[in-house]
Amino acid sequence: MTRSRGLRLLLALVVIELLIAILGPFVAPHGPNSYTGASFLGSTTGHLFGTDADGRDVLSRVLWGGRSIIGLATAATVLAYVIGGSIGLLAGYRGGFLDGALMRAMDVLLAFPTLLFVLLLAAGIGAGATTIVIGVAALNVPGVARIVRAATLDISVRGYVEAAVARGERTSAILRREILPNIATVVAADGGVRFTGSFLAIAGLNFLGIGIQPPAADWATMVAENRSYISLQPWAVAAPALCIAIFTITVNLGADALVRVRDQSA
């Protein structure tokens, strides 16, 4: 019961942070790139976290900056599950030559270092949000495929799946009705960890200037833009960095708690 309450609390915190990221622009006192005062102002009545090097309100940029990084991480995670999940389902259910061929292809993709792969992708199609979403999603596909394949292998030998095969149901129907609902918990538990990894990877790539470009408001780019002036205006770096840290820790702890609850109920 205590762990269940802890899980609900963590999930509530994640929802609150998501709402702040989504609704933040509507309550921000200023626009993300609006000049609101002198550079490097400290905390004042009109500027809770002061201003940055360009005289922009730090609080406003923090409220604007969560939407992009969380949105990109969500897009990369969903894309990875659409592709990797489909591969894992087919490999786990069909087995044989198809299973071996798909898993060897996943092994090749798994060997690529994340940064090198995204840099090569950026050299080919240019830096930007699309580049990092495709790059991070592609590098998550092998892990997703392996998780889904393992879960599918376990479910595909159950009696209700064999009964569906005996009734002559189509493969797509069996995957949709019999297997997917029974691996949903495993996928959800893995999804939290996978999302956290995507979030941190995208934050790092944005920090390096491969993804979201200044002057767009983004937590990671805010850290990159203001790190040279941290002694003059620490909040310009600390506020977005804390947002990244708190969101990452909360989602990761929530995913771990969900796994423990699943294991207890299994």
C-alpha distance (Angstrom), angle and dihedral (degrees) to the residues before:
residue distance angle dihedral
M1 . . .
T2 3.79 . .
R3 3.78 91.8 .
S4 3.78 90.2 47.8
R5 3.82 90.2 53.9
G6 3.80 89.6 47.4
L7 3.80 90.2 52.4
R8 3.79 91.7 49.9
L9 3.80 90.1 49.8
L10 3.80 92.6 50.6
L11 3.79 92.0 46.8
A12 3.81 89.4 49.1
L13 3.81 90.1 52.8
V14 3.80 90.5 50.2
V15 3.82 90.5 50.7
I16 3.82 91.2 48.9
E17 3.81 91.4 50.7
L18 3.80 91.0 47.7
L19 3.80 90.4 50.6
I20 3.80 90.3 50.2
A21 3.80 90.2 51.1
I22 3.81 92.9 46.6
L23 3.80 99.0 39.8
G24 3.81 97.2 31.3
P25 3.81 95.2 95.5
F26 3.82 90.0 56.3
V27 3.81 93.2 56.0
A28 3.81 99.0 34.9
P29 3.81 110.4 120.3
H30 3.82 92.3 -138.0
G31 3.77 140.6 20.3
P32 3.81 117.1 -89.5
N33 3.80 93.8 -108.5
S34 3.81 100.7 28.5
Y35 3.80 116.8 128.7
T36 3.81 103.8 -126.1
G37 3.80 105.7 166.1
A38 3.77 146.6 -36.3
S39 3.79 120.3 -30.9
F40 3.81 120.5 -89.3
L41 3.77 97.1 12.2
G42 3.79 112.6 171.4
S43 3.78 125.5 -129.9
T44 3.80 108.6 -51.7
T45 3.78 137.8 159.2
G46 3.80 91.9 -91.1
H47 3.80 95.2 39.0
L48 3.79 114.0 39.8
F49 3.82 92.7 -173.8
G50 3.81 95.9 25.2
T51 3.80 125.6 -124.9
D52 3.78 133.3 -63.0
A53 3.82 131.9 -126.7
D54 3.81 91.3 -72.3
G55 3.80 95.8 46.4
R56 3.81 94.0 -104.5
D57 3.79 120.3 145.7
V58 3.82 108.1 -102.5
L59 3.82 94.6 -153.8
S60 3.80 91.5 53.5
R61 3.79 92.2 49.9
V62 3.80 90.9 48.3
L63 3.81 90.3 52.4
W64 3.79 90.3 48.6
G65 3.81 95.8 41.3
G66 3.80 102.2 66.7
R67 3.78 97.4 65.2
S68 3.79 96.2 65.6
I69 3.79 100.1 46.5
I70 3.82 94.8 42.4
G71 3.81 90.8 44.8
L72 3.81 92.6 51.1
A73 3.81 92.1 46.8
T74 3.81 90.1 49.7
A75 3.80 92.0 48.8
A76 3.81 92.0 49.0
T77 3.81 92.4 48.0
V78 3.80 94.4 47.5
L79 3.81 91.6 47.3
A80 3.81 90.6 49.4
Y81 3.81 91.0 52.0
V82 3.79 94.1 46.5
I83 3.81 91.9 53.2
G84 3.80 100.8 29.9
G85 3.80 93.2 40.4
S86 3.79 91.8 53.6
I87 3.80 91.2 49.0
G88 3.80 92.2 47.3
L89 3.80 93.3 48.7
L90 3.79 93.3 50.4
A91 3.79 93.8 43.9
G92 3.80 94.1 47.0
Y93 3.79 96.3 44.1
R94 3.80 100.8 38.9
G95 3.81 98.1 36.3
G96 3.79 120.0 172.7
F97 3.79 121.0 74.6
L98 3.81 94.0 -11.9
D99 3.80 91.1 54.4
G100 3.80 92.4 50.1
A101 3.81 94.3 46.1
L102 3.80 94.6 48.2
M103 3.81 94.1 46.2
R104 3.81 92.9 48.8
A105 3.81 88.7 52.5
M106 3.80 88.3 51.4
D107 3.81 90.0 51.2
V108 3.81 90.2 55.6
L109 3.81 92.2 50.8
L110 3.80 91.0 45.5
A111 3.81 90.2 59.6
F112 3.82 93.4 65.6
P113 3.83 115.7 98.8
T114 3.81 109.8 -123.8
L115 3.80 97.9 -126.6
L116 3.80 94.7 44.4
F117 3.80 92.2 48.7
V118 3.82 93.3 50.0
L119 3.82 92.0 44.9
L120 3.80 89.9 53.5
L121 3.79 89.6 47.6
A122 3.81 91.0 49.2
A123 3.80 90.2 50.3
G124 3.79 88.9 54.3
I125 3.81 103.3 42.2
G126 3.80 102.2 12.5
A127 3.80 133.9 -106.0
G128 3.78 118.7 -64.2
A129 3.77 146.4 96.5
T130 3.81 94.4 -62.9
T131 3.79 91.4 53.8
I132 3.79 96.0 54.4
V133 3.81 93.9 42.7
I134 3.81 91.8 53.2
G135 3.80 92.8 41.7
V136 3.80 97.1 48.2
A137 3.81 92.2 41.9
A138 3.80 92.3 50.5
L139 3.80 92.2 51.6
N140 3.82 90.9 49.6
V141 3.80 93.4 51.2
P142 3.84 96.1 82.8
G143 3.81 93.3 51.5
V144 3.79 92.3 47.0
A145 3.80 91.7 46.7
R146 3.81 91.4 52.4
I147 3.82 93.8 48.4
V148 3.82 93.4 47.3
R149 3.81 92.2 43.7
A150 3.81 92.3 52.5
A151 3.81 91.9 48.5
T152 3.81 91.3 46.0
L153 3.79 92.3 50.6
D154 3.79 89.2 55.2
I155 3.82 94.9 47.5
S156 3.82 98.3 40.3
V157 3.82 92.8 69.5
R158 3.81 94.2 53.3
G159 3.78 119.3 114.2
Y160 3.81 96.7 -113.5
V161 3.82 90.9 55.3
E162 3.79 91.8 48.9
A163 3.81 88.8 48.4
A164 3.80 90.1 53.2
V165 3.80 90.0 50.9
A166 3.81 90.3 49.3
R167 3.82 90.0 52.3
G168 3.80 87.9 57.6
E169 3.79 97.0 -115.2
R170 3.78 117.1 167.4
T171 3.80 119.9 -101.6
S172 3.80 92.4 -115.4
A173 3.81 90.8 53.5
I174 3.80 92.6 48.8
L175 3.80 92.2 49.6
R176 3.79 92.2 46.8
R177 3.81 100.1 42.3
E178 3.79 106.3 27.3
I179 3.79 109.1 25.6
L180 3.81 108.3 29.4
P181 3.83 96.2 54.6
N182 3.81 90.2 49.8
I183 3.79 96.1 51.3
A184 3.81 94.6 42.3
T185 3.82 94.1 99.0
V186 3.80 92.3 51.1
V187 3.79 90.6 48.5
A188 3.81 92.2 47.5
A189 3.80 92.3 50.7
D190 3.79 91.5 48.6
G191 3.79 90.7 43.6
G192 3.80 93.4 65.4
V193 3.79 92.3 54.1
R194 3.80 91.4 42.3
F195 3.80 91.3 50.6
T196 3.81 91.0 50.7
G197 3.80 90.5 52.2
S198 3.80 91.2 48.7
F199 3.80 90.9 47.4
L200 3.81 92.9 52.7
A201 3.81 92.8 43.4
I202 3.80 92.0 51.6
A203 3.81 91.0 45.5
G204 3.80 89.3 53.7
L205 3.80 93.1 46.7
N206 3.81 91.8 48.1
F207 3.81 88.8 49.4
L208 3.83 89.1 54.3
G209 3.81 91.0 49.9
I210 3.81 97.0 -112.6
G211 3.80 96.3 114.8
I212 3.80 128.9 25.5
Q213 3.79 109.6 22.0
P214 3.83 127.6 -141.8
P215 2.98 137.3 -73.4
A216 3.82 86.5 38.8
A217 3.80 112.2 105.4
D218 3.79 109.9 -110.5
W219 3.80 128.0 145.9
A220 3.80 94.3 -125.9
T221 3.80 96.0 44.1
M222 3.80 89.0 48.3
V223 3.80 89.4 58.6
A224 3.81 90.5 47.8
E225 3.81 93.6 47.8
N226 3.80 96.0 48.9
R227 3.81 104.4 32.7
S228 3.81 91.6 98.6
Y229 3.81 90.1 57.2
I230 3.81 98.6 44.4
S231 3.81 92.2 120.5
L232 3.81 90.8 54.0
Q233 3.81 97.8 42.3
P234 3.82 113.2 10.6
W235 3.83 93.9 173.9
A236 3.81 91.3 63.9
V237 3.82 87.3 66.3
A238 3.80 102.1 25.2
A239 3.83 97.6 52.4
P240 3.84 97.6 55.9
A241 3.82 91.7 36.9
L242 3.82 90.5 53.8
C243 3.81 90.2 49.1
I244 3.80 90.4 54.1
A245 3.81 92.5 46.4
I246 3.81 96.6 45.8
F247 3.79 94.0 46.0
T248 3.81 92.5 47.5
I249 3.80 94.8 47.4
T250 3.80 93.5 45.9
V251 3.80 94.9 49.6
N252 3.81 91.7 44.7
L253 3.81 93.3 49.7
G254 3.80 90.1 46.0
A255 3.81 91.0 52.8
D256 3.81 91.3 48.5
A257 3.80 91.1 49.3
L258 3.80 90.6 49.9
V259 3.81 90.2 53.1
R260 3.82 91.5 50.7
V261 3.79 92.1 49.0
R262 3.82 90.1 48.9
D263 3.80 91.5 50.0
Q264 3.80 91.6 50.2
S265 3.80 93.0 50.0
A266 3.83 93.5 45.0
